[in-house]
Amino acid sequence: MDKEKTGQLITELRKEKGMTQKQLAEALNVTDKAVSKWERGLSFPDVSMLEPISDLLDISILELLEGSRTDPDKSLSQNEVQELIKGSVGLSEEEIRHRKQMSRFIIIFLVVLFLLLISITLNIISFLV
């Protein structure tokens, strides 16, 4: 699985359909920023999004996972399908870990900022009294 190849395929198919990133995002109930990240290969769609994306872009889920159109006569082995699915799940888990890390960072930043504001406020109050 290759996030960049899948992103290029999504871009190509979206443009073939005459859709903007915003239109694709609205049809999938995601943000246009999410679509942009997919198309630039910075992230991979969540597993739950594979079917709606493939339906909307008229490709198979396997083509989406592979990041390329396949010959309709070509069939994948069970092992190839399993590897594609494992890769997709792994990328989704990677996205979840990244979001959790960013959430932790933001919470820590806000707590530090809050404590700093309390400290400044207390210093001002003590100065005035």
Steps between C-alpha positions, in 0.01 A plus 500: 500500500622842409327814630645707217379264226154484653497879533597543135223260397241687707613829343483356149156346547359808675614719211356254244167542678539880478491533878687737726654381826222684681229322298659160563533583870134604525387182325702294751413713806866581570695823482671622186819499707464123545462454124803723443708288740392181323585642159842624612580162653526644851229274637284210394121486516360318800393143429137602546540748210629250242161382381341847470809630315510204264125530431524872433806468274376182325795279585541191712624513856797288393592753233480772761722301736749424223500859380450402137237374264519130438419283206144368552620153398780501757419346833698536818602210716360471849841595640515815286153604617591433863818708467306790352245486780771474768677798347182704499424418863860581593479840332170571677657410833794728420256786437325435832833501687596827334169663596539384860852642516381833362211506749740437788729777381211746473371410847844542656545832321162626622568391859837679499339809348222492760752470785703785356190720483411416861853586608492833317157579642614422856810715456290791378256460789783485756659808344174696523434404862 
